[in-house]
Amino acid sequence: MKLNNWNINVAKVQAWLDSEDRGDAGTAIGLSIMLGNQTDKDEMRSTYWTAIRNLGGAFEDFPKGRVGQSALPEQAEINATSVRKTVYDAFVGLSNPEVLLKVILPHGRTGGAYSTIEELANSFADAAHRKLVDGYKDKRWKGDMDGNVPLMTPPPTKEQKEETE
């Protein structure tokens, strides 16, 4: 596995590990990450990544995604993943999740309700990540951060768009 892909994938898995105690499997995944970080051989990183995926696959919330499919450069993807984790943690940490689950609903076409606060948190975290990718594609975000806050310009308002046309 190329170092760039390793770094992006490990950032997602590390954020997942940091979100809660994963027991012995989490310890083994952490050790595989450590060993993969120490090697300079693509083949060895692939071996460690296979072990990480196999161990993490037992968890329903293990990060999924294809290697190398990000539209972002490495550091921007790592930053976007960090923002995603921050948004997820913010929602999971809110008090009175029962109220949120009754009043914050999935998109109208989806219908239904979120069954857990984690499901709602994942929805908002995914949306935050998508907004950063969109911002990067629209050249409103260069992948930079001020601490843990992305330095992204908001999209123009409808009025601003009309003025430039």
C-alpha positions as CSV (number, residue, x, y, z in Angstrom):
1,M,0.0,0.0,0.0
2,K,1.4,3.4,-1.0
3,L,2.2,5.7,1.9
4,N,-0.4,8.3,0.8
5,N,-3.2,5.7,0.9
6,W,-1.9,4.4,4.2
7,N,-1.9,7.8,5.9
8,I,-5.5,8.6,4.7
9,N,-6.9,5.2,5.7
10,V,-5.0,5.2,9.1
11,A,-6.4,8.7,9.9
12,K,-9.9,7.3,9.5
13,V,-9.2,4.2,11.6
14,Q,-7.4,6.2,14.3
15,A,-10.3,8.6,14.6
16,W,-12.6,5.5,14.9
17,L,-10.3,4.0,17.6
18,D,-10.2,7.2,19.5
19,S,-14.0,7.5,19.6
20,E,-14.4,4.6,22.1
21,D,-12.6,1.7,23.7
22,R,-12.5,-1.2,21.2
23,G,-11.0,-3.8,23.7
24,D,-8.3,-6.2,22.6
25,A,-9.2,-5.8,18.9
26,G,-8.6,-2.1,19.3
27,T,-5.2,-2.7,20.9
28,A,-4.2,-5.1,18.0
29,I,-5.4,-2.5,15.5
30,G,-3.3,0.2,17.2
31,L,-0.2,-2.1,17.2
32,S,-0.8,-2.8,13.4
33,I,-1.0,1.0,12.8
34,M,2.2,1.5,14.8
35,L,4.1,-1.2,12.8
36,G,2.7,0.1,9.5
37,N,3.9,3.6,10.4
38,Q,7.4,2.3,11.1
39,T,7.9,0.5,7.8
40,D,9.1,1.9,4.5
41,K,7.8,-1.0,2.4
42,D,4.5,-0.8,0.6
43,E,4.1,-4.6,0.8
44,M,4.4,-4.6,4.6
45,R,1.9,-1.7,4.9
46,S,-0.5,-3.8,2.8
47,T,0.0,-6.7,5.2
48,Y,-0.8,-4.5,8.2
49,W,-3.7,-2.9,6.4
50,T,-5.2,-6.4,5.8
51,A,-4.9,-7.2,9.5
52,I,-6.5,-3.9,10.4
53,R,-9.4,-4.5,8.1
54,N,-9.9,-8.1,9.3
55,L,-9.9,-7.0,12.9
56,G,-12.1,-4.0,12.4
57,G,-14.5,-5.8,10.2
58,A,-16.1,-7.3,13.3
59,F,-17.4,-3.9,14.3
60,E,-20.5,-2.4,12.6
61,D,-19.1,1.1,12.7
62,F,-15.6,0.4,11.4
63,P,-14.7,3.0,8.7
64,K,-15.4,1.8,5.2
65,G,-14.3,3.2,1.9
66,R,-12.1,2.4,-0.9
67,V,-8.3,3.0,-0.9
68,G,-7.3,6.0,-2.9
69,Q,-10.8,7.1,-3.8
70,S,-10.6,10.5,-2.1
71,A,-11.0,13.7,-4.1
72,L,-8.7,15.4,-1.6
73,P,-5.0,15.5,-1.3
74,E,-3.6,13.5,1.6
75,Q,-3.4,16.3,4.3
76,A,-6.8,17.7,3.3
77,E,-8.3,14.3,3.6
78,I,-6.7,13.8,7.0
79,N,-8.1,17.2,8.1
80,A,-11.5,16.4,6.7
81,T,-11.5,13.1,8.6
82,S,-10.6,15.0,11.8
83,V,-13.5,17.4,11.2
84,R,-15.8,14.5,10.6
85,K,-14.8,12.9,13.9
86,T,-15.3,16.2,15.7
87,V,-18.8,16.6,14.3
88,Y,-19.6,13.0,15.2
89,D,-18.3,13.3,18.8
90,A,-20.3,16.6,19.2
91,F,-23.6,14.9,18.3
92,V,-22.9,11.8,20.3
93,G,-22.0,13.9,23.3
94,L,-25.2,15.9,23.4
95,S,-27.5,15.4,26.3
96,N,-31.1,14.4,25.8
97,P,-30.5,12.4,22.6
98,E,-34.1,11.2,22.7
99,V,-35.4,14.7,21.9
100,L,-33.0,15.0,19.0
101,L,-34.0,11.6,17.6
102,K,-37.7,12.8,17.6
103,V,-37.2,16.2,15.9
104,I,-34.2,15.8,13.6
105,L,-35.2,13.5,10.8
106,P,-33.5,12.2,7.7
107,H,-34.0,13.9,4.4
108,G,-37.7,14.1,3.4
109,R,-37.4,11.5,0.6
110,T,-35.7,9.0,3.0
111,G,-38.4,9.2,5.6
112,G,-38.5,7.5,8.9
113,A,-36.3,8.6,11.9
114,Y,-32.8,8.0,13.1
115,S,-32.8,4.9,15.4
116,T,-29.8,5.9,17.5
117,I,-27.8,9.1,18.3
118,E,-24.8,7.4,16.6
119,E,-26.8,7.1,13.3
120,L,-27.8,10.8,13.5
121,A,-24.2,11.7,14.3
122,N,-22.9,9.7,11.4
123,S,-25.3,11.5,9.1
124,F,-24.1,14.9,10.2
125,A,-20.5,13.9,10.2
126,D,-20.8,12.5,6.6
127,A,-22.5,15.8,5.6
128,A,-19.6,17.8,7.1
129,H,-17.1,15.7,5.2
130,R,-19.0,16.2,1.9
131,K,-19.2,20.0,2.5
132,L,-15.4,20.0,2.8
133,V,-14.9,18.0,-0.3
134,D,-17.3,20.3,-2.2
135,G,-15.5,23.3,-0.8
136,Y,-12.2,21.9,-2.0
137,K,-13.6,21.2,-5.5
138,D,-15.1,24.7,-5.6
139,K,-11.7,26.2,-4.5
140,R,-13.3,27.5,-1.3
141,W,-11.1,25.3,0.9
142,K,-7.5,24.5,0.4
143,G,-7.4,21.8,3.1
144,D,-6.1,24.2,5.7
145,M,-7.1,24.4,9.4
146,D,-6.9,26.9,12.2
147,G,-6.5,24.4,15.0
148,N,-9.4,22.0,14.6
149,V,-11.5,24.5,12.5
150,P,-11.4,24.3,8.7
151,L,-10.5,27.6,6.9
152,M,-13.3,27.4,4.3
153,T,-15.1,30.2,2.7
154,P,-18.9,29.6,2.6
155,P,-20.5,29.2,-0.8
156,P,-21.9,32.4,-2.3
157,T,-25.5,33.3,-1.5
158,K,-28.1,33.4,-4.3
159,E,-27.9,37.2,-4.4
160,Q,-24.1,37.1,-4.7
161,K,-24.3,34.7,-7.6
162,E,-26.8,36.9,-9.4
163,E,-24.6,39.9,-8.9
164,T,-21.6,38.2,-10.6
165,E,-23.7,37.0,-13.6
